[in-house]
Each structure stands twice: as C-alpha cells, then as structure tokens.
Amino acid sequence: MQTCVIFNPAARGNQARRFRRHLDEIAAHGALKATSAPGDARRLAARAVADGFDLIVAAGGDGTVNETLNGIGDMPGGFGRARLGILPLGTVNVFARELKIPLGIPLAWEVLQRNRELKMDLPWAEFSTDGIRKRHYFVQLAGGGMDARAIELVSWPLKKRFGPLAYLLAGLRALRETKPTITAQAGDRTVAGELVLIGNGRLYGGAFNVFPGARLNSGCLEVCGVPRMDWWTLCRCAPHLLLRGRLPESAVTRLQAGRFILDSKTPAAFELDGEWIGRLPAEFGVEAQALRVAVP
C-alpha cells in the first residue's frame, strides 16, 4: 500500500502540534506532501494519483478533506485508483466523526494501516461561475442560505484562535441580516427555507444528528429546511440541539432524493463540507458507492 499524506505545515492548534510529533513515524510509512497555499491540497492529491499512490490521506480539517477529495477526482478514474484517508486535525472534523475515526493522531494512523475501506456515495454539486459549468465533490454535508453566509462571514484570525466559537459569532451576524429563501426542488417535491441543509451522512457541525435518515451509501441525500431563521427559531431549536443532539422535527421539513436543484430568487450562497463555494443555483446529485474511504 503506497500512502501519500497531505498536510499544512503552518497549521496551528493542539492537534497540529501532536501531528508534527509523529512526522518521522508517518514518513517511514509514506510520502509527506506539504501545502503552502489554498488549493495546494487539491493539486497535490491529483499528482499523488498520477504517481500511483493508492491511499491519499488528508491531514487536516473538513476543508482539507474536501480539497483532497476533489484533487483525486481531477484525475481520470481517480476514485477507482485511490482511496481517501483522514487524519483529523481540524476545528470540527465532522466527516471523521461520521466515520468514527479516532480524533487522536496515533489511533487515527493505526486505522489507516489496517487497510479496511468503505465504499460510500460520492455527492456532487454542479454550478456556473463566469459562464463556466463546474462540478465540485463533497463528502459529508452542504448548505444554502444562512449557514453559507455565516461561513462567508467567518473571521479567519478568530477561527484560528477560538475554533468553533468563530462560527457561532459569524452565525449571529448572519442571523441579523435579511435572508433569502432557498428552495430545494426534486421533481414535484419541494423543501424551502431561509436555511436549507444537505446531508450525505447524519452529522452536522460536530456531533449534531441533523440528518437522522441519511446514510453514506443510500444513493440519495437528505435535505433539511428551516422555514425561518430568527431569534424565535434559535431559541426553539437550540435546547434540542444541545440536549438531544438534533433539531425538533416540528421546526423543519425534509426530503430525500438522488438529484435536485437548489435555488433562490435573490442572490444566495452555498457551501460544501463547511467551505464557501459560490452562488446558487446549483444542481446536486450522487454517484452511488463511487468513493473508497479508509475506515476503522
């Protein structure tokens, strides 16, 4: 098994420091590829596929995972040629939590050495930028409306310093703004709201079970819409999230579909795996069990 580990040498935080303590051990079992700028993980992952590596590891958070995933997809037949591995070093690590990958570096590295894999669905979003049609893959979640706007507003210095608190502060800023209504349309079924979330797995924002019906190999995505995002909704939903780890079903509408359109009548952003991507409209779909991931 040829392993390539892609990491950011400038990453901060306790997890990044612990990772650097294990660099010699990791280097003895695989190639280390360091990023130096945004987009490098994608480029390095594509190069790793071309070089014949069959396990490409994203050492970072959900954003690094997403870049690495799309780099594998940039190469013809990339998802058949290489598996995706995770060493969770990020702020939230939602995908690692979904897969039950240990958050400690030694245990997560052991998982990668066991050579076990899961064939899971590969979700994608297609959208236009400057008249050019693009496809961007994701693994865990997506969203349109308020959560994408919050990600757009995140102060990166605050994120580095305070972690998840930076997202909370950005979310409170987004809550005060005028919010567009986002619509997910799958045939004659519709979910609409000022917040529309999309799950391939069950988890969102950490350990919150926002998509209870979602499964990584079900062939469809779960869409969850919150009609209004205001202080009343926040007060209604927050206790359920904090105490039960999920949203009250009376506050949301849902649908499951293998393909649908996300759109808004007014300008609105969308995100994939916690990274701001662009503006709606976007078409969403899945390639059934097309992604191979190293798992416990």
ABEGO torsion letter per residue (X at the ends): XBBBBBBBAABBEAAAAAAAAAAAAAAAABBBBBBABBGAAAAAAAAAAAAGBABBBBBEBAAAAAAAAAAAAABBGAAAABBBBBBBABAAGAAAAAAGBBABAAAAAAAAAAGBBBBBBBBBBBBBBGGBBBBBBBAABBBBEAAAAAAAABBAAAAAAAEAAAAAAAAAAAAABBBBBBBBBBEABBBBEABBBBBABABBGEABBABAABBAAAGBBBBBBBABBBAAAAAAAAAAAAAAGBBBAAABBBBBBABBBBBBABBBBBBBGGBBAEBOBBBBBBBBGABBBBBX
